[in-house]
Each structure stands twice: as structure tokens, then as C-alpha cells.
Amino acid sequence: MRATGTKRNCDIVSDSRQRFRHEYKYTIDAKQEMLLQMKVLGAMRRDPHVRADGSYLVRSVYFDDIHDSCLSENFSGCDPRSKFRIRYYNSDTSCLSLEKKSKVRSMCSKESCRLTVEECEVFLRGHVPNVTEDMPVEKKKLFTEVRLRGLVPKVIVTYERVPFYYSGGGVRVTFDRKITSSREVNLFLSGDYTERPVLPCGESILEVKWDEVMPRHIKNVLRLEDLNRTALSKYAMCRVYHL
């Protein structure tokens, strides 16, 4: 079932412009999340794409090769590294995107292109759609890289995201909770698959992203030095449960 507000759901999908940003992740418990959200509300704005409860639903299927190179690189802290995923929001499969997430010198960037449902279904079967002359350049590039690297869908990662933003410095703070994993990649578009929680009850992931310099008042609100930083991605966390 597709959610209402299709245009707003499409707007959540990132554009294809590549820019490198700082990105830190932390594991936090329910009490920390509640306190941090109260503090952040006084310094930042809620993302305009959220549902009535202040969150939106994120569904992604992540890719890897037969050697699980992306997973191994994440555990080893390899730099540079990159991984691919297909993502949609709020159960709206009319707004699918293929994304390449890269990390270079501890800075992150994301490239993306829109997908049709038919193209997504080809990817889910372990193949790559044909590249055509009328495709945008970015789409040709991403499709070709998936094919050359021999990437296939490995795991579905689903979670609720509570997002905030501050335009000065391009700061984005998100609380990702109820993170689940599923190997039923063929059911990705339906949303009807078996899910397994990957974090202890009440725990969530805090992600903080910014451009060059984080504004001092945001830094003072978050007090990141007091939190438990993690290097593992949600992809790695979810794959661990199925190895």
C-alpha cells in the first residue's frame, strides 16, 4: 500500500550531486534519544517530509559481491570504500532511487539516480538493467559500476527515521530506530517480509552530518564527545545477523 503525499515522499530522494561531508554515527539508548531530541528541537527544525509522528519509514536493499567485499571493507575500516543500495520512503515505491555511498579520507558522499519499478525488479533478480543511450549520464555510470563489480542484492534494512536539519553548515541530525534486517530481498518492493531486530530493545542510531564546520551552538547541544561512536554501518549490522 502506498502512502499519501507522493510528491513529498519523492522529495526525500537525494539528488545526484556529489559532495563530501562529515558523517558520525553513535549508538544511544532510549533515555539518551529522548533527551537529545528535546535539546535538538530547540536548535534545529524538523524535516518537512515526516509523518504525523515526526518520523518517516526507510526501506533499503543493499548490494555486495560474491566475496562480501563491502562488508569486509566496513569491518576493516578500509578507506576509500563504497556500497550500493536501492531505497524508498514511506512505502511509496513510485519514488525509488539507486544510491552509491562513498567514503574517502573519512568524508562521505552520495550519488543517486531514479529507478522505475521494472528496473528495480531486474536488480532484485540479481541482474542489471540494460544501459540505453537516452539514460542520464549518472544513471549510466551507476548501472555500469554495479555490473562491473558483480554486485547483487544481499539484505533489506528497514527503520524509522526521526530527522532534523539546520541550514547553517548543512547540519542534519537523524535518530534511526526499530532497525530490522531481512534476507527476503525478492519481497523488497512489497514491504511484506520477515524482519529481525538488530539492536537491543530501546537502542537506536544517532547520525550527525555536516559540511565544513559544525555551528558551535549545535555542537554544544549534541555533546558528541559524551556518546558512544560506532564505525559499523546499518548494512554491516544487519548482515552480521545472517552470517
N, C-alpha and C positions, 0 to 999 in steps of 0.2 A: 504494500500500500504506500503510495507516495504522499509525502507531507504537503500541506498547503504552503503557499508563499514560494512558488518555484523560482521566481526571479531572485528573491533574497538568498535562497539556497545556492543558486548559480554564482552569486556574487562572492560567496565564501571561497570558491575555487580560485587559487592563486593564478596570476598571470605568468607569462613565460620569461619575464625579465630576470636576468641572473644578477644577484647582488649578494655579497658575502656579509654575514652578520655574526655577532656573538650569540651563542646559544648555550645556556647552562640548564642542567636538569637536577632535580632533587627529589628524594623520596620523603614524604611527610605523612604524619598521622592525622586522624580526624580533628584533633584539637588544634594542631598547627594550621590545618587548612581553614578552619573556622576563623581563627584569629587573623590569619593573613588576609583572608577575603574581606574581613571587616576593615582592616587597615588600607588595603588596596582600593576599596570603594571610596575612600576619602581622597585619593590621589589620582585615580585613573577612571576612565569611562568603560562601561560595559560595551562589548562588541554588539553592534546593531543587529546581527544576524541570529541572536539567541532566541530560544523558545521562551514561553511564559515563565519557566522555572529558572531562567538565566543560563541555560546550557544549550549546546547542540550536540547531536549524535554524529560520531565519526566512524565510518567503516572503511578499512583499507585492506587490500590483499597485497602482500609483499612477495618479491621475487628473489630467487637466488639460483646459482648454477648447481650442477650435479655434485660439486665438491663443497658446497655451502661456503663459498669464498666470502660472501658478505658477512655471514655470521662469524666466521673465523677472524676476519679483519676487525670486527667490532670488539671481540674479546681481547684481541692482541693490541688494540689501540692504534692500528695502522693509520697512517696519515701520509698522503691523501687516501680517501676511500669514498665510495658512493653506493647507493642502493636505489632500487626502483620499486614503485608501488602504484596501484590504482586506487582512487579514493572517491567517495561520495558522502554527502552530508544529509542528515535528517531523512533518511530513507528515500531520497529523491534521486533515482537512477537516471533522470534526464540530464543530470549535471555530473558526468563522470570525467575524471582527469587522470592522465598518466603523468607521474611525477618522478623526477630524478633528484634525490637528496645527496648533496656532496659535502665533504668536509676536507678543508685544505688549511694547514697551519692553524688548526683549532678554530677556524671560522667556517660557518655553514652557509650553503646557498641552495636554492631550489629552482629547478626548471620544470615547466609543465606544459601540457597541451590537452585540449579537449578530446574526448573519445565518444564515439557512438556506442550504443548498447551492442551492436553487432561486432564492432571492433573489440570491445571488452570480452565478449563471448569467445572470440578467437584466442585472445590472450589466456583466458581461463582454461582452454583446452591444451595449453602448452605450446601454442604456435604464435607467430607474429603476423598481423595483417599485412597485406601487400602494400608497398610504398608506391604511391601514384604521383604523377607529375603535378597535379593540382593541389597536393598537400602543402600546408605551410612548412617553411624550412625547419622550424623547431620540431614539428611532428615527424618529419622525415628523419631528422637527426636522432630523436629518441627511439623511434621504431628500429632504426638500423643498429643502434647500440645494444638494444635488448637482444636482437638476433645474433649479433657478433659475439656477445658474451654468453650466449646459450642460457639465458635466464628463463625460468619457469615459475609459476605461482607456487608458493610454499605454505603460507599461513594467512589466516584472516585475523586482523587485530581490530577490536571494537571497543569503544569507550565513550563516555560522556565528557565533554569539554566545557569548562566554565571560563570564558575568555574576557580579558580586559586589555585596553590599549591606552597609550599616551603618545600623542603625535610628536612631541618634542623628543628627538633622539630615536624615533621609531620603536619605542618600547612596547613589547607585547608580553603579557603575563597570562599564563593559562594553567588551570587546575584540571588534570585529567584523572578521572575516577571511574570505578567499575570497569577496569581494563580486563578484557577477556580474549581468549585465544581459541581458534578453531582450525582444524585441518581440512574441513569440508569446503575447499576452495571452489568447487563446482557450484555451490549454493550461494556464492558471494552476492550475486545480484538480487536474490530472493530475500535475503536477510533472515531466512529460516534455517538455521544451522545450530548444531550443538556448541555451546560456549563453555569455556573453562576459565574461572578467575585466575589471574596470575600474581596477584598481590594479596597479602594478609588482609582480612576484613578491616575496613576503615582507612587503609593506606591509599595514597594517591601520588601522582607525579606532578610536581611543580616545574613548569618550563618558563624560563625567562630569556627573551630575545631582545636585542637592541643593536643599533647601528654602530656608531663610532664611540660615543661616550654616553653612559647612563646618567640621566639627571640626578643630582645629589639627593633631592628630596625623595625620589623613587628608591634610590639605594638605601636611604635611611629607613624607609618604611619596610623594605623587604628583609634587611639584615641577613643577607645570604650567607655571611660567614658563620652564622649560628646553625645552618642547616646541613643535612647530610647529602652531599653532592654525589651523583651517580654518573658513570660513564656508559652504562648499558642503555641501549635504545629499547623502545617498546617492542620492536621486532625481535631483538635478541631475547628479551624476557619471555615473549610468547613462544619462540622456537624451543627454548630450554625445556618447556613443559612437554614437548613431544619427542625429545631425543632419547 
